[in-house]
Amino acid sequence: MLNITIIGSGNVAQHLISAFLKTKEINILQVFARNKNNISQQIDSNKIITDYKDLQTADLFIIAVSDNAINIVSSQIPFDNQLVVHTSGGMAIDVLDDKHRKGVFYPLQSFTKNKAVDFKTIPICLETQNDLDYYLLEKIAQILTNKTYNINSLQRKSLHVSAVFVNNFVNHLYQIGNEICQESQVDFEILKPLILETAHKIMAINPKNAQTGPATRNDTQVIEQHLDFLKTENQKNIYKILTQSIQQNG
Ligand SMILES: NC(=O)c1ccc[n+]([C@@H]2O[C@H](COP(=O)([O-])OP(=O)(O)OC[C@H]3O[C@@H](n4cnc5c(N)ncnc54)[C@H](OP(=O)(O)O)[C@@H]3O)[C@@H](O)[C@H]2O)c1
């Protein structure tokens, strides 16, 4: 049985706790939470601690806190030479305090509290400073998922930036599309099969080859009409930048 301690009680911490609780191989030794109430429904209250002094040594410490807090939190763990990992896509392995054996355990998915996920389908990107720690981290990750990847800090940054484009920016475009529909009293629902087909299509073909629409066809009259139709400067600017980008990459 491997003893894991989780530090944090937000989106990722809560999903990791639920996933580890379902396994036979992992014991969640302790959870550090600034606010006990965040996780009191999930785990025995005697395992929840609010003072770093109460931490015990473990096989692995997973720090799942806001990126800005990772360094300070890692420095609060009152032991040397423990395997301590963070879960961030955007932070390098070096951000962890030098007294630890450092690592990264980055689950590449969008996590929101109370929205269940199937961990088996989630890629977990791993990084450590030595092979022995990698072996342990991989063993733990493979208890949760079939998809583990050895990814260094630079590669992880590129994945994280890509994720901002393919997840956050695309979602923002859904929001704009929804607002444009609402202004004309059209149901956004009508666009959902198109959204799904676009996502399904790039499972089979390269995104560049999948592109269609007025920018790709250089339908200049339609582009002008769309720009004229849009009401806000922000929408016009986004439309122009993306049209230009599609045409330059065509
Ligand atoms: N959400 C995602 O989709 C996702 C996906 C992959 C990786 N990640 C990474 O996972 C990590 C956690 O993200 P999250 O979405 O779970 O964040 P979150 O829901 O905002 O939770 C942040 C947690 O950090 C704690 N915290 C913040 N500052 C702290 C400090 N100074 N000392 C102790 N605890 C502190 C918060 O405690 P309080 O509740 O007391 O404020 C909270 O428990 C980040 O590194 C993030 O980049 C997130």
The ligand as a MOL file (V3000), in Angstrom:
LIG
                    3D

  0  0  0     0  0            999 V3000
M  V30 BEGIN CTAB
M  V30 COUNTS 48 52 0 0 0
M  V30 BEGIN ATOM
M  V30 1 N -8.4770 22.9760 -12.7360 0
M  V30 2 C -7.9080 22.3900 -13.7480 0
M  V30 3 O -8.5650 22.1490 -14.7440 0
M  V30 4 C -6.4500 21.9880 -13.6960 0
M  V30 5 C -6.0130 20.9860 -14.5920 0
M  V30 6 C -4.7020 20.5320 -14.5060 0
M  V30 7 C -3.8360 21.0940 -13.5670 0
M  V30 8 N -4.2760 22.0890 -12.7540 0 CHG=1
M  V30 9 C -3.3170 22.6200 -11.7560 0
M  V30 10 O -3.6560 22.0920 -10.4870 0
M  V30 11 C -3.3520 23.0620 -9.4690 0
M  V30 12 C -4.6080 23.3660 -8.6640 0
M  V30 13 O -5.5760 23.9070 -9.5390 0
M  V30 14 P -7.1220 23.9170 -9.1180 0
M  V30 15 O -7.9050 24.1570 -10.3570 0
M  V30 16 O -7.4300 22.7450 -8.2640 0 CHG=-1
M  V30 17 O -7.1620 25.2470 -8.2410 0
M  V30 18 P -8.3390 25.7610 -7.2820 0
M  V30 19 O -9.5840 24.9630 -7.4760 0
M  V30 20 O -8.3750 27.2360 -7.4540 0
M  V30 21 O -7.7810 25.4080 -5.8380 0
M  V30 22 C -6.6040 26.0080 -5.3830 0
M  V30 23 C -6.2580 25.4170 -4.0390 0
M  V30 24 O -5.0430 26.0210 -3.6210 0
M  V30 25 C -5.1830 26.4080 -2.2660 0
M  V30 26 N -4.2490 27.5100 -1.9990 0
M  V30 27 C -4.0980 28.6570 -2.6900 0
M  V30 28 N -3.1180 29.4190 -2.1360 0
M  V30 29 C -2.6490 28.7060 -1.0780 0
M  V30 30 C -1.6490 28.9360 -0.1030 0
M  V30 31 N -0.9070 30.0630 -0.1030 0
M  V30 32 N -1.4400 27.9920 0.8390 0
M  V30 33 C -2.1630 26.8360 0.8450 0
M  V30 34 N -3.1230 26.5590 -0.0430 0
M  V30 35 C -3.3700 27.4820 -0.9990 0
M  V30 36 C -6.6350 26.8380 -2.1690 0
M  V30 37 O -7.0030 26.8650 -0.8270 0
M  V30 38 P -8.3470 27.6550 -0.3670 0
M  V30 39 O -9.4840 26.7890 -0.8470 0
M  V30 40 O -8.2220 27.7090 1.1000 0
M  V30 41 O -8.3080 28.9960 -1.0390 0
M  V30 42 C -7.2960 25.7140 -2.9500 0
M  V30 43 O -7.4260 24.5530 -2.1430 0
M  V30 44 C -2.7520 24.2730 -10.1920 0
M  V30 45 O -1.3650 24.1250 -10.2070 0
M  V30 46 C -3.3000 24.1230 -11.6030 0
M  V30 47 O -2.4530 24.7270 -12.5710 0
M  V30 48 C -5.5580 22.5420 -12.7810 0
M  V30 END ATOM
M  V30 BEGIN BOND
M  V30 1 1 1 2
M  V30 2 2 2 3
M  V30 3 1 2 4
M  V30 4 1 4 5
M  V30 5 2 4 48
M  V30 6 2 5 6
M  V30 7 1 6 7
M  V30 8 2 7 8
M  V30 9 1 8 9
M  V30 10 1 8 48
M  V30 11 1 9 10
M  V30 12 1 9 46
M  V30 13 1 10 11
M  V30 14 1 11 12
M  V30 15 1 11 44
M  V30 16 1 12 13
M  V30 17 1 13 14
M  V30 18 2 14 15
M  V30 19 1 14 16
M  V30 20 1 14 17
M  V30 21 1 17 18
M  V30 22 2 18 19
M  V30 23 1 18 20
M  V30 24 1 18 21
M  V30 25 1 21 22
M  V30 26 1 22 23
M  V30 27 1 23 24
M  V30 28 1 23 42
M  V30 29 1 24 25
M  V30 30 1 25 26
M  V30 31 1 25 36
M  V30 32 1 26 27
M  V30 33 1 26 35
M  V30 34 2 27 28
M  V30 35 1 28 29
M  V30 36 1 29 30
M  V30 37 2 29 35
M  V30 38 1 30 31
M  V30 39 2 30 32
M  V30 40 1 32 33
M  V30 41 2 33 34
M  V30 42 1 34 35
M  V30 43 1 36 37
M  V30 44 1 36 42
M  V30 45 1 37 38
M  V30 46 2 38 39
M  V30 47 1 38 40
M  V30 48 1 38 41
M  V30 49 1 42 43
M  V30 50 1 44 45
M  V30 51 1 44 46
M  V30 52 1 46 47
M  V30 END BOND
M  V30 END CTAB
M  END
